[in-house]
């Protein structure tokens, strides 16, 4: 396994990309989407943002109250009439059957910036 992308300036990355910790407050089915995703409300402390996230390997109850790492400054994307306002980060599951969300190893304050 290697790193495929060219190096970037670390300071520019931290200036340009804002990632924060948020807590999932609601999970809804999203049958209108072309991909298998949920509609999420994610609480970042001062603000709650919506996300269309491919975390459907989890049951709703498993996600509620979990903290996630999200990119919060990408702007909005319209997905089947839904405004996705942040990108909840994840990685492909080992078995190829879904997306595993990224989370802090222990609870931190919602809205904490990732760096």
N, CA, C and O atoms as CSV, one atom per row, in Angstrom:
chain,resi,resn,atom,element,x,y,z
A,1,UNK,N,N,0.842,-1.176,0.000
A,1,UNK,CA,C,0.000,0.000,0.000
A,1,UNK,C,C,0.887,1.239,0.000
A,1,UNK,O,O,1.829,1.335,0.786
A,2,UNK,N,N,0.591,2.165,-0.863
A,2,UNK,CA,C,1.345,3.412,-0.925
A,2,UNK,C,C,0.408,4.593,-0.911
A,2,UNK,O,O,-0.809,4.453,-1.033
A,3,UNK,N,N,0.988,5.730,-0.764
A,3,UNK,CA,C,0.220,6.965,-0.826
A,3,UNK,C,C,0.263,7.426,-2.272
A,3,UNK,O,O,1.337,7.587,-2.851
A,4,UNK,N,N,-0.923,7.639,-2.857
A,4,UNK,CA,C,-1.016,7.899,-4.290
A,4,UNK,C,C,-1.005,9.369,-4.671
A,4,UNK,O,O,-0.646,9.695,-5.802
A,5,UNK,N,N,-1.379,10.255,-3.785
A,5,UNK,CA,C,-1.509,11.664,-4.129
A,5,UNK,C,C,-0.212,12.415,-3.838
A,5,UNK,O,O,0.530,12.045,-2.928
A,6,UNK,N,N,0.065,13.475,-4.612
A,6,UNK,CA,C,1.276,14.269,-4.349
A,6,UNK,C,C,1.160,15.034,-3.034
A,6,UNK,O,O,0.061,15.280,-2.536
A,7,UNK,N,N,2.312,15.406,-2.485
A,7,UNK,CA,C,2.351,16.172,-1.238
A,7,UNK,C,C,1.696,17.534,-1.429
A,7,UNK,O,O,1.751,18.127,-2.506
A,8,UNK,N,N,1.073,18.018,-0.346
A,8,UNK,CA,C,0.533,19.371,-0.327
A,8,UNK,C,C,1.142,20.109,0.849
A,8,UNK,O,O,1.741,19.492,1.730
A,9,UNK,N,N,0.994,21.407,0.868
A,9,UNK,CA,C,1.498,22.236,1.946
A,9,UNK,C,C,0.619,22.027,3.179
A,9,UNK,O,O,-0.574,22.325,3.121
A,10,UNK,N,N,1.162,21.526,4.296
A,10,UNK,CA,C,0.353,21.267,5.498
A,10,UNK,C,C,-0.385,22.507,6.005
A,10,UNK,O,O,-1.539,22.409,6.422
A,11,UNK,N,N,0.258,23.656,5.974
A,11,UNK,CA,C,-0.399,24.873,6.456
A,11,UNK,C,C,-1.610,25.202,5.593
A,11,UNK,O,O,-2.648,25.624,6.103
A,12,UNK,N,N,-1.475,25.009,4.292
A,12,UNK,CA,C,-2.599,25.295,3.403
A,12,UNK,C,C,-3.753,24.334,3.683
A,12,UNK,O,O,-4.913,24.748,3.699
A,13,UNK,N,N,-3.447,23.067,3.902
A,13,UNK,CA,C,-4.488,22.092,4.216
A,13,UNK,C,C,-5.262,22.531,5.456
A,13,UNK,O,O,-6.493,22.549,5.449
A,14,UNK,N,N,-4.541,22.885,6.516
A,14,UNK,CA,C,-5.196,23.284,7.763
A,14,UNK,C,C,-5.951,24.596,7.613
A,14,UNK,O,O,-6.956,24.811,8.291
A,15,UNK,N,N,-5.478,25.481,6.730
A,15,UNK,CA,C,-6.191,26.734,6.469
A,15,UNK,C,C,-7.453,26.493,5.651
A,15,UNK,O,O,-8.473,27.144,5.878
A,16,UNK,N,N,-7.392,25.560,4.699
A,16,UNK,CA,C,-8.481,25.360,3.742
A,16,UNK,C,C,-9.550,24.371,4.197
A,16,UNK,O,O,-10.730,24.566,3.908
A,17,UNK,N,N,-9.157,23.316,4.903
A,17,UNK,CA,C,-10.091,22.252,5.255
A,17,UNK,C,C,-10.416,22.335,6.746
A,17,UNK,O,O,-9.526,22.259,7.593
A,18,UNK,N,N,-11.711,22.494,7.052
A,18,UNK,CA,C,-12.133,22.542,8.446
A,18,UNK,C,C,-12.881,21.255,8.783
A,18,UNK,O,O,-13.983,21.007,8.293
A,19,UNK,N,N,-12.255,20.448,9.627
A,19,UNK,CA,C,-12.878,19.219,10.104
A,19,UNK,C,C,-13.185,19.391,11.582
A,19,UNK,O,O,-12.372,19.914,12.344
A,20,UNK,N,N,-14.371,18.943,11.976
A,20,UNK,CA,C,-14.800,19.075,13.370
A,20,UNK,C,C,-15.477,17.797,13.834
A,20,UNK,O,O,-15.894,16.961,13.033
A,21,UNK,N,N,-15.572,17.670,15.149
A,21,UNK,CA,C,-16.281,16.558,15.755
A,21,UNK,C,C,-17.740,16.965,15.951
A,21,UNK,O,O,-18.033,18.040,16.476
A,22,UNK,N,N,-18.634,16.101,15.526
A,22,UNK,CA,C,-20.063,16.333,15.722
A,22,UNK,C,C,-20.733,15.073,16.229
A,22,UNK,O,O,-20.185,13.976,16.129
A,23,UNK,N,N,-21.919,15.244,16.769
A,23,UNK,CA,C,-22.684,14.113,17.313
A,23,UNK,C,C,-23.944,13.900,16.484
A,23,UNK,O,O,-24.692,14.844,16.226
A,24,UNK,N,N,-24.173,12.681,16.075
A,24,UNK,CA,C,-25.350,12.361,15.272
A,24,UNK,C,C,-26.591,12.453,16.148
A,24,UNK,O,O,-26.705,11.753,17.154
A,25,UNK,N,N,-27.529,13.332,15.755
A,25,UNK,CA,C,-28.762,13.569,16.518
A,25,UNK,C,C,-29.975,12.898,15.893
A,25,UNK,O,O,-30.926,12.559,16.599
A,26,UNK,N,N,-29.956,12.700,14.568
A,26,UNK,CA,C,-31.075,11.988,13.937
A,26,UNK,C,C,-30.574,11.252,12.703
A,26,UNK,O,O,-29.611,11.658,12.052
A,27,UNK,N,N,-31.268,10.147,12.405
A,27,UNK,CA,C,-30.943,9.297,11.262
A,27,UNK,C,C,-32.251,8.967,10.559
A,27,UNK,O,O,-33.203,8.509,11.192
A,28,UNK,N,N,-32.299,9.200,9.251
A,28,UNK,CA,C,-33.493,8.885,8.465
A,28,UNK,C,C,-33.109,8.112,7.214
A,28,UNK,O,O,-32.024,8.291,6.662
A,29,UNK,N,N,-34.010,7.257,6.783
A,29,UNK,CA,C,-33.831,6.577,5.503
A,29,UNK,C,C,-33.838,7.618,4.386
A,29,UNK,O,O,-34.398,8.703,4.547
A,30,UNK,N,N,-33.215,7.285,3.252
A,30,UNK,CA,C,-33.152,8.206,2.121
A,30,UNK,C,C,-33.313,7.413,0.822
A,30,UNK,O,O,-32.362,7.293,0.050
A,31,UNK,N,N,-34.501,6.875,0.580
A,31,UNK,CA,C,-34.713,6.020,-0.592
A,31,UNK,C,C,-34.608,6.766,-1.926
A,31,UNK,O,O,-34.407,6.138,-2.965
A,32,UNK,N,N,-34.742,8.094,-1.909
A,32,UNK,CA,C,-34.671,8.862,-3.157
A,32,UNK,C,C,-33.244,8.969,-3.707
A,32,UNK,O,O,-33.063,9.235,-4.895
A,33,UNK,N,N,-32.249,8.767,-2.874
A,33,UNK,CA,C,-30.851,8.888,-3.297
A,33,UNK,C,C,-30.458,7.715,-4.186
A,33,UNK,O,O,-30.954,6.602,-4.011
A,34,UNK,N,N,-29.565,7.968,-5.138
A,34,UNK,CA,C,-29.078,6.901,-6.029
A,34,UNK,C,C,-28.184,5.916,-5.288
A,34,UNK,O,O,-28.178,4.724,-5.595
A,35,UNK,N,N,-27.430,6.414,-4.312
A,35,UNK,CA,C,-26.556,5.550,-3.520
A,35,UNK,C,C,-27.238,5.226,-2.204
A,35,UNK,O,O,-28.208,5.877,-1.816
A,36,UNK,N,N,-26.725,4.219,-1.528
A,36,UNK,CA,C,-27.269,3.773,-0.250
A,36,UNK,C,C,-26.738,4.681,0.860
A,36,UNK,O,O,-25.633,4.472,1.361
A,37,UNK,N,N,-27.534,5.696,1.247
A,37,UNK,CA,C,-27.125,6.663,2.259
A,37,UNK,C,C,-28.272,6.947,3.217
A,37,UNK,O,O,-29.434,6.674,2.919
A,38,UNK,N,N,-27.924,7.495,4.365
A,38,UNK,CA,C,-28.887,8.000,5.325
A,38,UNK,C,C,-28.860,9.524,5.291
A,38,UNK,O,O,-27.872,10.130,4.878
A,39,UNK,N,N,-29.955,10.133,5.730
A,39,UNK,CA,C,-29.987,11.558,6.048
A,39,UNK,C,C,-29.651,11.680,7.528
A,39,UNK,O,O,-30.296,11.053,8.368
A,40,UNK,N,N,-28.648,12.482,7.846
A,40,UNK,CA,C,-28.230,12.675,9.231
A,40,UNK,C,C,-28.350,14.139,9.625
A,40,UNK,O,O,-28.164,15.024,8.789
A,41,UNK,N,N,-28.661,14.404,10.894
A,41,UNK,CA,C,-28.481,15.704,11.514
A,41,UNK,C,C,-27.313,15.541,12.473
A,41,UNK,O,O,-27.324,14.662,13.335
A,42,UNK,N,N,-26.294,16.401,12.316
A,42,UNK,CA,C,-25.084,16.298,13.116
A,42,UNK,C,C,-24.898,17.594,13.906
A,42,UNK,O,O,-24.843,18.682,13.332
A,43,UNK,N,N,-24.803,17.461,15.227
A,43,UNK,CA,C,-24.680,18.595,16.143
A,43,UNK,C,C,-23.207,18.932,16.358
A,43,UNK,O,O,-22.429,18.108,16.839
A,44,UNK,N,N,-22.838,20.175,15.987
A,44,UNK,CA,C,-21.470,20.648,16.160
A,44,UNK,C,C,-21.360,21.673,17.290
A,44,UNK,O,O,-20.440,22.490,17.300
A,45,UNK,N,N,-22.279,21.630,18.223
A,45,UNK,CA,C,-22.252,22.554,19.361
A,45,UNK,C,C,-23.050,23.802,19.075
A,45,UNK,O,O,-24.180,23.933,19.546
A,46,UNK,N,N,-22.488,24.724,18.312
A,46,UNK,CA,C,-23.172,25.976,17.979
A,46,UNK,C,C,-24.111,25.843,16.794
A,46,UNK,O,O,-24.930,26.728,16.546
A,47,UNK,N,N,-23.999,24.747,16.064
A,47,UNK,CA,C,-24.747,24.597,14.818
A,47,UNK,C,C,-25.006,23.115,14.544
A,47,UNK,O,O,-24.187,22.256,14.872
A,48,UNK,N,N,-26.156,22.836,13.940
A,48,UNK,CA,C,-26.467,21.480,13.486
A,48,UNK,C,C,-26.515,21.500,11.972
A,48,UNK,O,O,-27.202,22.328,11.375
A,49,UNK,N,N,-25.776,20.577,11.345
A,49,UNK,CA,C,-25.727,20.477,9.889
A,49,UNK,C,C,-26.299,19.141,9.438
A,49,UNK,O,O,-26.276,18.157,10.178
A,50,UNK,N,N,-26.808,19.124,8.219
A,50,UNK,CA,C,-27.331,17.900,7.610
A,50,UNK,C,C,-26.239,17.233,6.780
A,50,UNK,O,O,-25.355,17.902,6.244
A,51,UNK,N,N,-26.309,15.915,6.681
A,51,UNK,CA,C,-25.373,15.186,5.840
A,51,UNK,C,C,-26.064,13.982,5.224
A,51,UNK,O,O,-26.875,13.320,5.871
A,52,UNK,N,N,-25.740,13.704,3.971
A,52,UNK,CA,C,-26.125,12.448,3.336
A,52,UNK,C,C,-24.894,11.552,3.448
A,52,UNK,O,O,-23.882,11.802,2.793
A,53,UNK,N,N,-24.975,10.524,4.265
A,53,UNK,CA,C,-23.796,9.722,4.587
A,53,UNK,C,C,-24.044,8.241,4.336
A,53,UNK,O,O,-25.105,7.711,4.665
A,54,UNK,N,N,-23.057,7.590,3.754
A,54,UNK,CA,C,-23.151,6.173,3.404
A,54,UNK,C,C,-22.849,5.246,4.566
A,54,UNK,O,O,-22.032,4.335,4.435
A,55,UNK,N,N,-23.487,5.464,5.686
A,55,UNK,CA,C,-23.227,4.658,6.890
A,55,UNK,C,C,-24.304,3.606,7.099
A,55,UNK,O,O,-24.616,3.257,8.238
A,56,UNK,N,N,-24.870,3.102,6.025
A,56,UNK,CA,C,-26.027,2.223,6.128
A,56,UNK,C,C,-25.696,0.814,6.611
A,56,UNK,O,O,-26.602,-0.008,6.751
A,57,UNK,N,N,-24.438,0.515,6.867
A,57,UNK,CA,C,-24.116,-0.778,7.496
A,57,UNK,C,C,-24.489,-0.762,8.977
A,57,UNK,O,O,-24.520,-1.804,9.631
A,58,UNK,N,N,-24.775,0.449,9.501
A,58,UNK,CA,C,-25.187,0.613,10.888
A,58,UNK,C,C,-26.709,0.723,10.967
A,58,UNK,O,O,-27.346,1.240,10.050
A,59,UNK,N,N,-27.282,0.240,12.057
A,59,UNK,CA,C,-28.694,0.478,12.350
A,59,UNK,C,C,-28.824,1.905,12.879
A,59,UNK,O,O,-27.860,2.466,13.400
A,60,UNK,N,N,-29.991,2.481,12.749
A,60,UNK,CA,C,-30.228,3.848,13.225
A,60,UNK,C,C,-29.792,4.001,14.674
A,60,UNK,O,O,-29.102,4.960,15.018
A,61,UNK,N,N,-30.187,3.072,15.515
A,61,UNK,CA,C,-29.905,3.154,16.952
A,61,UNK,C,C,-28.406,3.126,17.240
A,61,UNK,O,O,-27.953,3.721,18.218
A,62,UNK,N,N,-27.635,2.440,16.398
A,62,UNK,CA,C,-26.184,2.382,16.579
A,62,UNK,C,C,-25.534,3.743,16.339
A,62,UNK,O,O,-24.530,4.073,16.970
A,63,UNK,N,N,-26.104,4.532,15.428
A,63,UNK,CA,C,-25.520,5.821,15.065
A,63,UNK,C,C,-25.939,6.954,15.980
A,63,UNK,O,O,-25.162,7.881,16.212
A,64,UNK,N,N,-27.147,6.895,16.499
A,64,UNK,CA,C,-27.643,7.983,17.341
A,64,UNK,C,C,-26.732,8.194,18.547
A,64,UNK,O,O,-26.438,7.258,19.291
A,65,UNK,N,N,-26.294,9.430,18.725
A,65,UNK,CA,C,-25.433,9.762,19.853
A,65,UNK,C,C,-23.954,9.537,19.606
A,65,UNK,O,O,-23.136,9.909,20.447
A,66,UNK,N,N,-23.585,8.943,18.486
A,66,UNK,CA,C,-22.163,8.728,18.189
A,66,UNK,C,C,-21.527,10.010,17.688
A,66,UNK,O,O,-22.153,10.808,16.990
A,67,UNK,N,N,-20.275,10.188,18.058
A,67,UNK,CA,C,-19.518,11.305,17.515
A,67,UNK,C,C,-18.832,10.865,16.226
A,67,UNK,O,O,-18.394,9.723,16.088
A,68,UNK,N,N,-18.753,11.808,15.285
A,68,UNK,CA,C,-18.138,11.554,13.986
A,68,UNK,C,C,-17.185,12.695,13.655
A,68,UNK,O,O,-17.265,13.780,14.230
A,69,UNK,N,N,-16.285,12.425,12.718
A,69,UNK,CA,C,-15.394,13.444,12.168
A,69,UNK,C,C,-16.016,13.890,10.850
A,69,UNK,O,O,-16.328,13.061,9.994
A,70,UNK,N,N,-16.196,15.203,10.686
A,70,UNK,CA,C,-16.836,15.706,9.472
A,70,UNK,C,C,-16.105,16.930,8.936
A,70,UNK,O,O,-15.556,17.730,9.695
A,71,UNK,N,N,-16.109,17.059,7.611
A,71,UNK,CA,C,-15.629,18.267,6.956
A,71,UNK,C,C,-16.826,19.214,6.897
A,71,UNK,O,O,-17.876,18.862,6.361
A,72,UNK,N,N,-16.661,20.420,7.454
A,72,UNK,CA,C,-17.813,21.316,7.612
A,72,UNK,C,C,-17.777,22.538,6.706
A,72,UNK,O,O,-18.690,23.363,6.755
A,73,UNK,N,N,-16.746,22.674,5.883
A,73,UNK,CA,C,-16.661,23.881,5.041
A,73,UNK,C,C,-16.574,23.571,3.546
A,73,UNK,O,O,-15.886,24.273,2.805
A,74,UNK,N,N,-17.256,22.539,3.112
A,74,UNK,CA,C,-17.286,22.210,1.682
A,74,UNK,C,C,-18.417,22.898,0.938
A,74,UNK,O,O,-18.519,22.783,-0.283
A,75,UNK,N,N,-19.260,23.606,1.656
A,75,UNK,CA,C,-20.457,24.155,1.035
A,75,UNK,C,C,-21.524,23.077,1.009
A,75,UNK,O,O,-21.363,22.018,1.615
A,76,UNK,N,N,-22.605,23.347,0.311
A,76,UNK,CA,C,-23.700,22.380,0.277
A,76,UNK,C,C,-23.751,21.664,-1.065
A,76,UNK,O,O,-23.332,22.193,-2.095
A,77,UNK,N,N,-24.277,20.445,-1.020
A,77,UNK,CA,C,-24.480,19.633,-2.208
A,77,UNK,C,C,-25.930,19.167,-2.189
A,77,UNK,O,O,-26.409,18.667,-1.171
A,78,UNK,N,N,-26.621,19.325,-3.295
A,78,UNK,CA,C,-27.998,18.847,-3.406
A,78,UNK,C,C,-27.984,17.380,-3.848
A,78,UNK,O,O,-27.398,17.036,-4.874
A,79,UNK,N,N,-28.628,16.536,-3.069
A,79,UNK,CA,C,-28.734,15.110,-3.384
A,79,UNK,C,C,-30.206,14.748,-3.337
A,79,UNK,O,O,-30.803,14.682,-2.262
A,80,UNK,N,N,-30.782,14.519,-4.485
A,80,UNK,CA,C,-32.201,14.149,-4.589
A,80,UNK,C,C,-33.082,15.100,-3.774
A,80,UNK,O,O,-33.976,14.662,-3.050
A,81,UNK,N,N,-32.818,16.413,-3.900
A,81,UNK,CA,C,-33.617,17.410,-3.208
A,81,UNK,C,C,-33.228,17.664,-1.759
A,81,UNK,O,O,-33.836,18.505,-1.097
A,82,UNK,N,N,-32.239,16.962,-1.263
A,82,UNK,CA,C,-31.771,17.119,0.119
A,82,UNK,C,C,-30.481,17.919,0.108
A,82,UNK,O,O,-29.599,17.665,-0.712
A,83,UNK,N,N,-30.363,18.886,1.015
A,83,UNK,CA,C,-29.171,19.723,1.103
A,83,UNK,C,C,-28.181,19.119,2.089
A,83,UNK,O,O,-28.371,19.208,3.303
A,84,UNK,N,N,-27.116,18.500,1.562
A,84,UNK,CA,C,-26.072,17.938,2.409
A,84,UNK,C,C,-25.068,19.050,2.695
A,84,UNK,O,O,-24.464,19.599,1.774
A,85,UNK,N,N,-24.891,19.382,3.985
A,85,UNK,CA,C,-24.111,20.545,4.390
A,85,UNK,C,C,-22.736,20.214,4.955
A,85,UNK,O,O,-21.927,21.116,5.175
A,86,UNK,N,N,-22.460,18.941,5.191
A,86,UNK,CA,C,-21.149,18.535,5.681
A,86,UNK,C,C,-20.866,17.129,5.188
A,86,UNK,O,O,-21.775,16.397,4.795
A,87,UNK,N,N,-19.587,16.760,5.216
A,87,UNK,CA,C,-19.157,15.437,4.774
A,87,UNK,C,C,-18.690,14.640,5.980
A,87,UNK,O,O,-17.628,14.915,6.539
A,88,UNK,N,N,-19.478,13.656,6.381
A,88,UNK,CA,C,-19.078,12.762,7.472
A,88,UNK,C,C,-18.041,11.807,6.892
A,88,UNK,O,O,-18.287,11.150,5.880
A,89,UNK,N,N,-16.882,11.734,7.539
A,89,UNK,CA,C,-15.780,10.941,6.989
A,89,UNK,C,C,-15.904,9.471,7.368
A,89,UNK,O,O,-16.490,9.125,8.393
A,90,UNK,N,N,-15.346,8.625,6.528
A,90,UNK,CA,C,-15.378,7.193,6.771
A,90,UNK,C,C,-14.392,6.472,5.873
A,90,UNK,O,O,-13.750,7.080,5.016
A,91,UNK,N,N,-14.282,5.185,6.079
A,91,UNK,CA,C,-13.426,4.322,5.267
A,91,UNK,C,C,-14.232,3.095,4.870
A,91,UNK,O,O,-15.194,2.723,5.542
A,92,UNK,N,N,-13.828,2.472,3.768
A,92,UNK,CA,C,-14.499,1.245,3.351
A,92,UNK,C,C,-14.262,0.143,4.369
A,92,UNK,O,O,-13.150,-0.019,4.873
A,93,UNK,N,N,-15.308,-0.610,4.669
A,93,UNK,CA,C,-15.191,-1.754,5.586
A,93,UNK,C,C,-14.315,-2.820,4.946
A,93,UNK,O,O,-14.271,-2.945,3.722
A,94,UNK,N,N,-13.620,-3.587,5.777
A,94,UNK,CA,C,-12.741,-4.655,5.278
A,94,UNK,C,C,-13.470,-5.629,4.371
A,94,UNK,O,O,-12.897,-6.130,3.403
A,95,UNK,N,N,-14.731,-5.897,4.680
A,95,UNK,CA,C,-15.489,-6.870,3.895
A,95,UNK,C,C,-16.123,-6.252,2.646
A,95,UNK,O,O,-16.808,-6.943,1.892
A,96,UNK,N,N,-15.895,-4.945,2.427
A,96,UNK,CA,C,-16.448,-4.278,1.259
A,96,UNK,C,C,-17.947,-4.052,1.329
A,96,UNK,O,O,-18.568,-3.707,0.323
A,97,UNK,N,N,-18.535,-4.240,2.500
A,97,UNK,CA,C,-19.985,-4.172,2.652
A,97,UNK,C,C,-20.477,-2.872,3.266
A,97,UNK,O,O,-21.555,-2.847,3.859
A,98,UNK,N,N,-19.726,-1.804,3.141
A,98,UNK,CA,C,-20.212,-0.546,3.694
A,98,UNK,C,C,-19.091,0.387,4.068
A,98,UNK,O,O,-17.928,0.170,3.727
A,99,UNK,N,N,-19.470,1.441,4.784
A,99,UNK,CA,C,-18.538,2.486,5.211
A,99,UNK,C,C,-18.507,2.522,6.734
A,99,UNK,O,O,-19.549,2.541,7.388
A,100,UNK,N,N,-17.298,2.530,7.289
A,100,UNK,CA,C,-17.082,2.654,8.727
A,100,UNK,C,C,-16.785,4.121,9.004
A,100,UNK,O,O,-15.862,4.684,8.415
A,101,UNK,N,N,-17.561,4.753,9.899
A,101,UNK,CA,C,-17.318,6.172,10.177
A,101,UNK,C,C,-16.108,6.339,11.078
A,101,UNK,O,O,-15.763,5.445,11.851
A,102,UNK,N,N,-15.466,7.498,10.968
A,102,UNK,CA,C,-14.334,7.827,11.819
A,102,UNK,C,C,-14.843,8.589,13.034
A,102,UNK,O,O,-15.765,9.399,12.934
A,103,UNK,N,N,-14.230,8.320,14.179
A,103,UNK,CA,C,-14.669,8.950,15.418
A,103,UNK,C,C,-13.485,9.123,16.352
A,103,UNK,O,O,-12.487,8.415,16.220
A,104,UNK,N,N,-13.581,10.072,17.311
A,104,UNK,CA,C,-12.506,10.200,18.292
A,104,UNK,C,C,-12.481,8.976,19.200
A,104,UNK,O,O,-13.503,8.314,19.381
A,105,UNK,N,N,-11.321,8.675,19.770
A,105,UNK,CA,C,-11.199,7.494,20.628
A,105,UNK,C,C,-11.932,7.637,21.947
A,105,UNK,O,O,-12.246,6.639,22.596
A,106,UNK,N,N,-12.209,8.878,22.352
A,106,UNK,CA,C,-13.013,9.129,23.543
A,106,UNK,C,C,-13.819,10.405,23.296
A,106,UNK,O,O,-13.468,11.193,22.418
A,107,UNK,N,N,-14.889,10.616,24.054
A,107,UNK,CA,C,-15.742,11.785,23.816
A,107,UNK,C,C,-14.981,13.098,23.983
A,107,UNK,O,O,-14.156,13.256,24.883
A,108,UNK,N,N,-15.286,14.030,23.086
A,108,UNK,CA,C,-14.781,15.400,23.173
A,108,UNK,C,C,-15.967,16.330,22.942
A,108,UNK,O,O,-17.044,15.878,22.553
A,109,UNK,N,N,-15.779,17.602,23.175
A,109,UNK,CA,C,-16.852,18.572,22.993
A,109,UNK,C,C,-17.235,18.657,21.520
A,109,UNK,O,O,-16.369,18.729,20.648
A,110,UNK,N,N,-18.548,18.647,21.247
A,110,UNK,CA,C,-19.017,18.812,19.882
A,110,UNK,C,C,-18.524,20.151,19.339
A,110,UNK,O,O,-18.572,21.167,20.032
A,111,UNK,N,N,-18.058,20.142,18.108
A,111,UNK,CA,C,-17.512,21.347,17.481
A,111,UNK,C,C,-16.008,21.444,17.576
A,111,UNK,O,O,-15.410,22.334,16.972
A,112,UNK,N,N,-15.370,20.534,18.332
A,112,UNK,CA,C,-13.907,20.564,18.453
A,112,UNK,C,C,-13.291,20.385,17.069
A,112,UNK,O,O,-13.677,19.499,16.307
A,113,UNK,N,N,-12.328,21.244,16.767
A,113,UNK,CA,C,-11.667,21.207,15.460
A,113,UNK,C,C,-10.640,20.080,15.425
A,113,UNK,O,O,-9.908,19.854,16.388
A,114,UNK,N,N,-10.605,19.382,14.295
A,114,UNK,CA,C,-9.622,18.318,14.058
A,114,UNK,C,C,-8.423,18.940,13.356
A,114,UNK,O,O,-8.587,19.686,12.390
A,115,UNK,N,N,-7.246,18.643,13.823
A,115,UNK,CA,C,-6.026,19.156,13.197
A,115,UNK,C,C,-4.927,18.146,13.278
A,115,UNK,O,O,-3.820,18.399,12.803
